[in-house]
Amino acid sequence: MNKKEKDIALFIAFCIEEYAADKGMSGEEVLDVFTKYGVTDYLNKCFEPLHTQGRQWLIDEIDEFIAIRKDKKG
Protein backbone atom coordinates (compact mmCIF):
# COMPACT_ATOMS: atom_id res chain seq x y z
CA MET A 1 0.00 0.00 0.00
CA ASN A 2 1.49 3.33 -1.02
CA LYS A 3 1.28 6.57 0.98
CA LYS A 4 -1.79 7.91 -0.84
CA GLU A 5 -3.67 4.63 -0.35
CA LYS A 6 -2.81 4.73 3.37
CA ASP A 7 -3.95 8.35 3.60
CA ILE A 8 -7.27 7.48 1.95
CA ALA A 9 -7.77 4.46 4.23
CA LEU A 10 -7.07 6.59 7.31
CA PHE A 11 -9.43 9.30 6.04
CA ILE A 12 -12.26 6.81 5.49
CA ALA A 13 -11.66 5.31 8.95
CA PHE A 14 -11.75 8.83 10.43
CA CYS A 15 -15.05 9.54 8.67
CA ILE A 16 -16.57 6.28 9.91
CA GLU A 17 -15.51 6.93 13.51
CA GLU A 18 -16.58 10.57 13.53
CA TYR A 19 -19.91 9.81 11.86
CA ALA A 20 -20.52 7.01 14.36
CA ALA A 21 -19.77 9.31 17.30
CA ASP A 22 -22.01 12.05 15.91
CA LYS A 23 -24.94 9.72 15.20
CA GLY A 24 -24.60 7.44 18.24
CA MET A 25 -23.97 4.43 16.03
CA SER A 26 -21.36 1.69 16.11
CA GLY A 27 -18.61 1.66 13.53
CA GLU A 28 -20.12 -1.51 12.08
CA GLU A 29 -23.53 0.17 11.68
CA VAL A 30 -21.94 3.14 9.95
CA LEU A 31 -19.95 0.88 7.65
CA ASP A 32 -23.19 -0.89 6.68
CA VAL A 33 -24.87 2.45 5.85
CA PHE A 34 -21.79 3.73 4.01
CA THR A 35 -21.65 0.53 1.94
CA LYS A 36 -25.39 0.56 1.20
CA TYR A 37 -25.30 4.13 -0.14
CA GLY A 38 -21.83 4.14 -1.70
CA VAL A 39 -20.33 6.60 0.78
CA THR A 40 -17.00 4.79 1.04
CA ASP A 41 -16.63 4.87 -2.76
CA TYR A 42 -17.48 8.59 -2.74
CA LEU A 43 -14.95 9.31 0.02
CA ASN A 44 -12.31 7.36 -1.89
CA LYS A 45 -12.96 8.97 -5.28
CA CYS A 46 -13.25 12.51 -3.87
CA PHE A 47 -10.49 12.23 -1.27
CA GLU A 48 -8.47 15.19 -2.53
CA PRO A 49 -11.03 17.94 -1.86
CA LEU A 50 -12.84 16.19 1.00
CA HIS A 51 -9.87 15.50 3.26
CA THR A 52 -9.20 19.23 3.56
CA GLN A 53 -12.59 19.89 5.20
CA GLY A 54 -13.50 19.97 8.86
CA ARG A 55 -15.27 17.29 10.87
CA GLN A 56 -18.74 18.86 10.98
CA TRP A 57 -18.64 19.80 7.30
CA LEU A 58 -17.79 16.16 6.44
CA ILE A 59 -20.65 14.83 8.56
CA ASP A 60 -23.08 17.24 6.90
CA GLU A 61 -21.72 16.31 3.46
CA ILE A 62 -22.15 12.60 4.18
CA ASP A 63 -25.72 13.21 5.45
CA GLU A 64 -26.53 15.09 2.25
CA PHE A 65 -24.93 12.39 0.08
CA ILE A 66 -26.96 9.66 1.83
CA ALA A 67 -30.19 11.70 1.54
CA ILE A 68 -29.66 12.12 -2.20
CA ARG A 69 -29.00 8.39 -2.61
CA LYS A 70 -32.11 7.53 -0.57
CA ASP A 71 -34.23 9.80 -2.79
CA LYS A 72 -32.88 8.13 -5.93
CA LYS A 73 -33.62 4.65 -4.57
CA GLY A 74 -36.88 5.58 -3.18
Backbone torsions as a table, in degrees:
resi	resn	phi	psi	omega
1	MET	NA	126.2	179.9
2	ASN	-83.2	176.6	-175.2
3	LYS	-60.6	-43.8	-178.7
4	LYS	-64.3	-41.4	177.9
5	GLU	-62.0	-40.1	176.7
6	LYS	-64.6	-43.2	178.9
7	ASP	-60.6	-42.2	179.9
8	ILE	-66.2	-43.5	179.1
9	ALA	-61.3	-43.2	178.2
10	LEU	-65.3	-38.7	178.3
11	PHE	-63.8	-44.9	179.4
12	ILE	-64.4	-41.8	176.9
13	ALA	-61.2	-42.8	177.0
14	PHE	-58.4	-46.5	-179.2
15	CYS	-62.2	-42.1	178.7
16	ILE	-61.8	-48.2	-178.4
17	GLU	-65.1	-43.6	-179.1
18	GLU	-69.2	-39.0	177.8
19	TYR	-65.0	-42.5	178.4
20	ALA	-60.3	-45.8	-179.8
21	ALA	-63.5	-41.4	-178.7
22	ASP	-67.4	-37.1	-174.1
23	LYS	-98.1	-2.1	-178.6
24	GLY	67.2	36.4	-179.2
25	MET	-114.1	162.9	173.5
26	SER	-81.8	161.5	176.7
27	GLY	-60.0	-37.5	179.2
28	GLU	-64.7	-41.4	177.6
29	GLU	-62.9	-43.1	179.0
30	VAL	-63.9	-43.6	179.2
31	LEU	-60.1	-39.2	176.7
32	ASP	-61.0	-46.0	179.7
33	VAL	-65.4	-45.7	179.9
34	PHE	-59.9	-40.8	179.5
35	THR	-68.1	-44.7	-178.4
36	LYS	-58.1	-39.9	-175.3
37	TYR	-103.6	5.4	176.5
38	GLY	75.6	22.2	-177.6
39	VAL	-66.9	-41.5	-178.6
40	THR	-63.2	-38.9	176.4
41	ASP	-63.4	-42.1	178.5
42	TYR	-61.6	-47.0	-179.9
43	LEU	-62.3	-37.3	178.7
44	ASN	-68.2	-49.9	-176.5
45	LYS	-67.4	-33.4	-175.6
46	CYS	-108.0	25.9	-177.1
47	PHE	-53.1	-46.8	-173.3
48	GLU	-53.1	-55.3	179.4
49	PRO	-76.5	-33.1	-174.3
50	LEU	-69.9	-38.2	-174.4
51	HIS	-69.1	-8.6	178.6
52	THR	-89.6	-4.8	-175.4
53	GLN	-91.5	163.8	179.8
54	GLY	-81.8	167.3	-176.5
55	ARG	-54.6	-55.0	-175.7
56	GLN	-65.5	-37.3	177.4
57	TRP	-61.4	-42.8	179.4
58	LEU	-62.4	-43.8	179.0
59	ILE	-61.6	-44.7	177.9
60	ASP	-63.1	-40.6	178.9
61	GLU	-63.3	-43.6	178.8
62	ILE	-64.8	-42.9	176.4
63	ASP	-57.3	-45.1	-179.7
64	GLU	-65.8	-41.9	178.5
65	PHE	-60.6	-45.7	179.1
66	ILE	-63.9	-43.4	179.7
67	ALA	-60.0	-42.0	178.3
68	ILE	-63.3	-44.3	179.4
69	ARG	-64.5	-38.9	178.0
70	LYS	-63.7	-42.0	179.1
71	ASP	-62.3	-39.1	-179.4
72	LYS	-69.8	-32.2	-179.4
73	LYS	-81.6	-23.8	-165.9
74	GLY	-86.3	NA	NA
